Structure formats: structure tokens, C-alpha cells
């Protein structure tokens, strides 16, 4: 065979080998594509299954929480029946006194005020019982935390003025938003503040502090009262536990039920040495998850984000 013919044959063999290898690579590529597609389907199925499991776990947790609350209803009914009897009897007594002929105006007004006090106490107990039984469930809306705390202050304004209380709010970010049941959560915060007012002697000082920790909003309330004994820390959130003779023992239990219904938690800061400090953690609104750069920028604004009231 001549040299040109030999070279031509080598080229033909090389092209044939190249075509064969290309066909093999194409087949391998298609096989890898099929495997990747299969793995993506499996991954999507695994994610869907994980989401479904997470939803099922959350549903079971909610059902367990509801069952626990309902199991407490019998004990609640017995305790409330006993506690309702005293203010109800007092209210009936003052109501009967109002029918006396010739009752002096001053005494009439005194009886009316005491009657209203007893009825408000009854209303408060019934409201606590209903919120506790529902677990704080209701319709949700997006609320700015600053507006929520302003609403709480406005609700308590008569008590704050009467006690000459010093009320401060420190927000690391002015535009922090929560997806919450506004009225119920505001009621819980107001209840915590009322407890703080009742615990303080002299001029009460209530300091609110709130900041964003990742995807969580951390809210603290500290007072200048005598504090809570460490021995009671693990009991104060239990239903019916109270250290006050006129208390229902449901206030903090309701607070925990409402906060838990918002996928958050509440605790007392055992490290607090002056007064009592409650710590509430709630999820930050999903549409407001901060980026690292935004966190740094917001941190620079913290010094100008303090609101103070007297």
C-alpha cells in the first residue's frame, strides 16, 4: 500500500474511532441526565415529604396543646366556680344596697364603683378562661411592633398616670413587623405590664426593649419591683398557680398559650438581678427577613430609635 493510501486509511480509522467514542460519550451523557432527573425527582419528593411531616408534627403539637388545655377545663371550672363566688356575692350585695331609699349620693357612688370593680374582675376571669381554652387562636394581621407597644401604653395610660410610672421603649429597628393576632397579643402585653405595675412599690419603672435576632424578634419587659423568687420560676406559667389572693392563676398561663400560638415562647430571665424581666421571642414577619447588610445598617440607627415616656 502506498504512503498516501496508508495515511488515508489512518484518517478513516481515526474518524471512525472518534465517532464511536462520541457516540459512547453521548450515551453516557444522556444516562447521567436521566440519573440527575431521577435524583431531582427524588429530592423534590423528599422535600415534599419533609414538609408534610413538618406540617403533621405541627398539627399534632397543636392538637396535643389543645388536649392539654381541655383536660384542664374540669379543674378550671371547679377553681373558677370558687373564685367567682366571692366577687359575685360582693357585687350582689352592693347591688342590693343601691335599692335603699334615701341613700346618700356619696355612698351611692361608692357602692356603684365597688359593684363595677367586682364585675370587671369577673369579666377579666371569664376572658382569661376563654383565651386560655382557645389557645390564643384568632385572625392574624401584619403589625408594626412600635404601634403595638404604643397601643398597649394607650390602654394602660390611666394606670400609668395614676402611679406616675416611667415607661420606656427601646427598639433596635423602628419598622419591625409581626404577623400576629393584634388584639389578643396586645392584651397579653398589657397584662404583663399590669402585673409589673402591681409588683412595684413607689414609682414603677417599666422598660421595654426589642431587637431582631436572625428571624426572631426578642421583646423584653423589665420592672423595678422586688422580682420573682427563683423557686417560683418553673411554676409561674402553670395554670391556676398564683401568689395573689385575688388572682386566678391564669394570666401567665394565658400569656404562654397566646405566645405559643404565635409560634413563639416566653420565659423569665433568671439572670436578672434587679426587678423581674420577661423575655418574649416571636417570629419576624416572613416578608421582612433582614439581609446581613441591612442588619448592619439598621444597627447604626439603633441609638436614634429610643422612645421614652413618663
Secondary structure, DSSP 8 states (H G I E B T S, - for coil): --HHHHHHHHHHHHHHHHHHHHHHHHHHHHHHHHHHHHHHHHHHHHHHHHHHHHHHHHHHHHHHHHHHHHHTHHHHHHHHHHHHHHHHHHHHHHHHHTT-TT--HHHHHHHHHHHHHHHHHHHHHHHHHHHHHHTS----EEEEHHHHHHHHHHHHHHHHHHHT-EEEEEES-TT-EEEE-HHHHHHHHHHHHHHHHHH--SS-EEEEEEEEETTEEEEEEE-SS----GGGTTTTTSTT--SSTT--S-HHHHHHHHHHHTT-EEEE-TT--SS-EEEEEEE--GGG---HHHHHHHHHTGGG-EEEE-
